[in-house]
Amino acid sequence: MNIRKTKIPEVLLFEPKVFGDDRGFFLESYNQKSFEASGLKRSFVQDNHSRSVRNVVRGLHYQLGQPQGKLVRVVVGAIWDVAVDIRRSSPTFGQWVGEELTAENKHILWIPEGFAHGFIVTSDSADVLYKATDFYAPSGERSLLWNDPQLAIPWPLNDEPLLSQKDHAGISFSQAELFE
């Protein structure tokens, strides 16, 4: 498995070895030894699966109290996945990384604890699977405004975004509760 650092070194892009022929393909979507070889020692406690249609924006979500690291991949369709560093003590505080994850490229994105996470669906629909390092805790859940001008994330939108009520009500980066 090839492991590539993004412009924020803690956010990693995993490029699995794909073994394919005319019958289909095989890949390891997670291997603890490969994951730990990248310097990450994490246990995953929850797997999540979402399906969304084109122009759905989910995020930017994070949890206080029980922060979640996420290992994200797409099994159907395509997304543009975003991680925002919301750790005040970090040299990359307020910076973001965006990566295209597709069923075709089979890339997997590691988003550490202390980051807000979101994505936009760029195909007709997308099935997104992700492993989490802690359980979902509704009391700690927070949402940053997906289009906050301070973050200036250039979402690849072709039309109006489709948002949940929670994401419509996201808090601006400057007023949000963040990590120290």
C-alpha positions in Angstrom: 0.0 0.0 0.0 1.4 3.4 -1.0 0.9 6.1 1.7 1.1 9.7 0.7 1.2 12.7 3.1 -1.0 15.6 2.1 -0.2 19.3 2.6 -1.2 18.7 6.2 1.2 15.9 7.2 -1.2 14.2 9.7 -3.8 13.7 6.9 -2.7 10.7 4.9 -3.9 9.3 1.6 -3.7 5.5 1.3 -3.4 4.1 -2.2 -4.0 0.3 -1.9 -2.5 -2.2 -4.2 -5.3 -3.4 -6.5 -5.2 -6.8 -8.1 -7.5 -7.0 -11.0 -8.3 -9.1 -14.0 -11.3 -9.7 -16.3 -13.2 -11.1 -13.4 -12.9 -7.9 -11.3 -10.5 -6.9 -8.6 -9.3 -7.5 -5.0 -7.8 -5.0 -2.6 -7.2 -4.7 1.2 -9.2 -1.7 2.3 -7.7 -1.9 5.8 -4.7 -3.7 7.1 -3.6 -3.0 10.7 0.1 -3.6 9.9 0.1 -1.2 6.9 -1.8 1.4 8.9 0.6 1.2 11.9 3.6 1.2 9.5 2.5 4.8 8.6 3.0 5.7 12.3 -0.6 5.5 13.3 -1.6 3.4 16.3 -5.4 3.5 16.4 -8.2 1.2 17.1 -11.5 1.5 15.2 -14.7 1.0 17.1 -17.4 1.9 14.6 -18.0 1.5 10.8 -20.4 3.9 9.0 -21.9 3.9 5.6 -23.7 6.8 3.9 -25.3 7.1 0.5 -25.9 10.5 -1.0 -26.9 12.0 -4.4 -25.0 14.6 -6.5 -24.3 17.9 -4.8 -25.0 16.7 -1.3 -22.6 18.4 1.1 -22.2 16.5 4.4 -20.2 18.5 7.0 -18.1 20.0 8.2 -18.6 17.7 11.3 -16.6 16.9 14.4 -17.1 15.8 18.0 -15.8 17.4 21.2 -15.2 15.2 24.2 -15.0 12.0 22.0 -13.1 13.1 18.9 -13.2 10.7 16.0 -10.4 9.8 13.7 -11.8 8.6 10.4 -10.6 6.3 7.6 -12.8 7.2 4.6 -13.3 5.5 1.3 -15.8 5.4 -1.5 -17.2 2.2 -2.9 -19.7 3.6 -5.4 -19.4 7.0 -7.2 -17.1 9.9 -6.3 -16.7 12.6 -3.6 -14.4 15.4 -2.9 -13.4 14.9 0.7 -12.3 17.7 3.0 -10.4 17.8 6.3 -10.0 21.0 8.3 -7.5 21.3 11.1 -9.3 22.8 14.1 -6.6 22.3 16.7 -5.6 25.8 17.9 -2.1 24.6 19.0 -1.4 23.1 15.5 0.9 24.9 13.0 -1.7 24.1 10.3 -4.7 25.4 12.4 -7.4 26.6 10.1 -5.9 25.0 7.0 -7.8 22.4 5.0 -7.0 19.5 2.6 -9.3 18.2 -0.2 -8.9 14.9 -2.0 -10.9 13.2 -4.6 -12.0 9.7 -3.5 -13.7 7.5 -6.1 -14.8 3.9 -6.6 -12.3 3.9 -9.5 -9.2 5.3 -7.8 -9.9 3.3 -4.5 -8.0 5.9 -2.4 -8.6 6.0 1.3 -8.2 9.2 3.4 -7.1 9.2 7.0 -8.5 12.2 8.9 -7.1 12.4 12.5 -8.9 13.4 15.6 -9.0 17.2 15.9 -10.2 17.8 12.4 -13.6 18.7 11.0 -14.7 16.5 8.1 -17.0 17.0 5.2 -17.5 16.0 1.6 -19.5 16.8 -1.5 -20.8 14.1 -3.9 -19.5 14.7 -7.4 -21.2 11.7 -9.1 -24.8 10.9 -9.6 -24.7 9.2 -6.2 -22.0 7.9 -3.8 -21.6 5.3 -1.1 -19.1 6.3 1.5 -17.7 4.0 4.1 -15.6 5.1 7.0 -14.1 3.6 10.1 -14.1 5.7 13.3 -11.8 5.6 16.3 -14.5 6.5 18.8 -18.3 6.1 19.1 -20.8 8.7 17.9 -21.6 11.0 20.8 -24.5 13.3 19.9 -23.8 15.6 22.9 -20.3 16.5 21.5 -21.3 16.8 17.9 -20.6 20.1 16.2 -20.9 21.4 12.6 -18.9 24.2 11.0 -20.5 26.2 8.3 -19.5 24.4 5.1 -19.0 27.6 3.1 -17.4 29.7 5.8 -15.6 32.6 4.0 -12.6 32.4 6.4 -11.9 28.8 5.4 -12.6 29.6 1.7 -13.0 26.0 0.6 -13.6 25.9 -3.2 -16.3 23.2 -3.2 -16.8 21.8 -6.7 -20.5 22.6 -7.0 -22.4 22.6 -10.3 -25.7 23.6 -8.7 -27.1 24.5 -5.3 -25.8 22.2 -2.5 -28.2 19.8 -0.8 -27.8 20.2 2.9 -29.3 18.8 6.1 -30.8 21.1 8.7 -27.7 20.6 10.9 -25.4 21.7 8.0 -27.6 24.7 7.2 -27.1 25.7 10.8 -23.3 25.3 10.9 -21.3 27.7 13.1 -18.7 30.0 11.6 -15.1 29.0 12.1 -14.4 32.1 14.1 -17.2 31.4 16.6 -17.0 27.6 16.8 -15.9 25.6 19.8 -12.6 24.0 18.7 -9.8 21.9 20.1 -6.9 23.4 22.0 
